[in-house]
Amino acid sequence: MALRLAPEWRLSLAGFAAMAAAMGIGRFVYTPILPVMVEALGMSKAAAGLVASANFLGYLLGALAAANPRLGGSRRGWLLWALVASALSTGAMGLVGPMAPFLLLRFLGGAASAFVLVFASSLVLDRLAAAGRSALSAVHFAGVGFGIAIAAVLVSASLALGADWQALWLVNAAAALAAALLVALLLPIGPEPTMPRGANDRESARGLGALVAAYGLFGFGYVVTATFIVAIVRTSPAIAPLEPIVWTIVGMSAIPSVALWGRVGRRIGVARGFALAAIVQAVGVAASVLWATPLAMLAAALLLGGTFMGMTALGLVGARRLARGDPRRMFAVMTASFGLGQILGPSFAGFAHDLTGSFLMPSIAAALALVVAALLAMGVRLPPD
């Protein structure tokens, strides 16, 4: 039976569920499961970083594929298939053991999550803008934080019941499949928004390069902490008791962050809002390694979760303004830049940790990358919506 909701709310909740499934769970569940896998399988931090980077390589190539103008079929169809692929690749991680399947599955999961981001965002944001309800885009992006929080709760509860690392993947895959079913129920079937032919060729070049570069540095800057924050907590006796809750805090603080930073963006400008969020996030990234105290780690989790989805949304809003038409191509360019930063971050951090025995150096490098991203964003001038 169809769910009886206003069309704009159905769209927003469909986006919410899609982002929760493919991004919050499919893309980020590796972070709370990682320490358990490392301990059970004897993985090095470098190997763990490579697995994360495989996911982000898939994310990069998936974004580029999603932008291919020759890609046939409906955006709704691609979105639903990508959601299923994300859930299945997540569950399959609990059914294999050697490194090669890990790399392949996380690569496929990354590609699926990029398809979900590009197609869900283009469908939902286009329709909300046409209906004059762009403010509901905050609901769409808040799904990522909700998915992170759900994944953290599922991992903690499963571990408390004695589950092994394989079961953690399977439980989260089941949750992602349930969310995919909800998306299918909520997302309307029918004609999709169309844009004037050639709209993609009218992009404004002013500030485009700086915005894309800033988005890539953001990808590098946030991902070191986002990948290893639970591992950082586990290795320090002073803060180890926070392990069950630190990733939940990241997710819960991400839920309202899009609305918060959207308001900041409307007040001071999207580009300046992005820059301010980058500085705030840099403080959190640095705090995660400079002070091994519960307060510092809680602040790091709060600042990371409270900024990274807000920055993601502000970056895509800026890209949509530059596109002046169907935003799919610009979303994909931004996502590809972001993905490149993500590929470099975990591998760099993992190898640096194995060389130095600490995440201090890669985390400080990540914080500096965020500062540079802020400086670049300050020079961007976006056209009005």
Order of alpha helices (4+ residues) and beta strands (2+ residues): alpha-alpha-alpha-alpha-alpha-alpha-alpha-alpha-alpha-alpha-alpha-alpha-alpha-alpha
